[in-house]
Amino acid sequence: MSPNRALIILGVSIGITSALHISGVFTNCWINYGKNCTGIVPFDSSGPAWLVASSWMLSSVGVMVIIMATYIVLVMEVLKRGYHITIRKLLSVIDSLSLLNVLLIYISIIVIQSNLDTYTNGKVSTNRV
């Protein structure tokens, strides 16, 4: 596998991941109850606190944009200097941001899942089991 092919595969995987991530976050029906549904988009601050807290997933879209911009800078550096040792820093930035992105998504899903049983008929249930 040549280094150019590896860089192209990295770009394609970042692009596919970005498209799937953005379409997943901006889906407006995360929680279905009957014929109604709700999600984190459109953002409603009057919703349950745990659903508002799960809006960390919106922050992960911003992180994904930074990852794409860093990849563009990486490609420009490779085209200008070749595979110089300085691109390790950019690869480390992409690596760290990818980990942050996964953590933001994971935390949001945990917050949604752990509070989903208190959410019935579009209202927060006062009955705790």
C-alpha positions in Angstrom: 0.0 0.0 0.0 1.6 3.2 -1.1 1.5 6.3 1.2 -0.6 8.2 -1.4 -3.2 5.5 -1.3 -3.2 5.6 2.5 -3.8 9.3 2.5 -6.6 8.9 0.0 -8.2 6.1 2.1 -7.9 8.4 5.2 -9.7 11.2 3.3 -12.4 8.9 2.0 -13.0 7.5 5.5 -13.2 11.0 7.0 -15.7 12.0 4.3 -17.9 9.0 4.7 -17.8 9.3 8.5 -18.7 13.0 8.3 -21.7 12.4 6.0 -23.0 9.6 8.3 -22.3 11.5 11.4 -24.1 14.7 10.3 -27.1 12.8 8.9 -27.3 10.9 12.2 -27.1 13.9 14.5 -29.6 16.0 12.5 -32.2 13.3 12.4 -35.2 14.8 14.1 -36.8 11.5 15.3 -34.4 10.0 17.9 -37.2 9.0 20.3 -40.5 7.6 19.0 -43.6 7.4 21.2 -46.7 6.5 19.3 -47.0 8.7 16.2 -44.9 11.5 17.7 -41.2 11.7 17.9 -38.5 14.0 19.3 -34.8 14.6 18.8 -32.0 16.9 19.7 -32.7 18.9 16.4 -34.5 21.2 16.4 -32.9 22.2 19.7 -35.6 22.9 22.3 -34.2 24.2 25.6 -37.6 23.7 27.2 -37.3 19.9 26.8 -36.2 17.5 29.4 -32.8 18.4 31.0 -31.3 15.1 29.9 -32.3 15.6 26.3 -30.8 19.1 26.4 -27.6 17.6 27.9 -27.4 15.1 25.1 -26.9 18.1 22.8 -23.2 17.4 23.2 -23.7 15.5 20.0 -24.1 18.9 18.3 -20.6 19.8 19.5 -19.3 16.6 17.9 -20.4 18.0 14.5 -18.1 21.0 15.2 -15.3 18.6 16.1 -15.9 16.8 12.8 -15.6 20.0 10.8 -12.2 20.7 12.5 -11.1 17.1 11.6 -12.0 17.8 7.9 -10.1 21.1 8.0 -7.1 19.5 9.6 -7.1 16.8 6.9 -7.1 19.5 4.2 -4.1 21.2 5.8 -2.5 17.7 6.0 -3.0 17.1 2.3 -1.6 20.6 1.4 1.5 19.9 3.5 2.1 16.6 1.9 1.7 18.1 -1.6 4.1 21.0 -0.6 6.8 19.1 1.4 6.2 15.5 0.8 5.9 13.1 3.7 8.0 15.2 6.1 8.2 14.4 9.8 6.1 17.5 10.6 2.9 15.8 9.4 3.0 13.6 12.5 1.7 16.5 14.4 -1.3 16.9 12.1 -2.0 13.1 12.2 -1.9 13.3 16.0 -4.4 16.2 16.0 -6.7 14.1 13.8 -6.3 11.2 16.1 -7.0 13.2 19.2 -10.0 14.9 17.7 -11.4 11.6 16.5 -11.2 10.3 20.1 -12.9 13.4 21.4 -15.6 13.0 18.8 -16.2 9.4 19.8 -16.4 10.3 23.5 -18.9 13.1 22.9 -21.2 10.8 20.9 -20.8 8.0 23.5 -21.6 10.3 26.4 -24.7 11.7 24.6 -26.0 8.2 23.9 -25.4 7.1 27.5 -27.3 10.2 28.8 -30.2 9.4 26.4 -30.3 5.7 27.2 -30.2 6.1 30.9 -33.1 8.5 31.0 -35.2 7.1 28.3 -37.5 5.2 30.7 -38.5 8.4 32.4 -39.7 9.9 29.1 -43.2 8.8 28.3 -45.7 10.4 26.0 -43.5 13.3 25.3 -43.4 14.4 29.0 -41.1 13.6 31.8 -42.6 11.0 34.0 -42.8 11.8 37.7 -43.2 8.2 38.7 -39.9 6.6 39.5 -39.7 2.9 39.8 
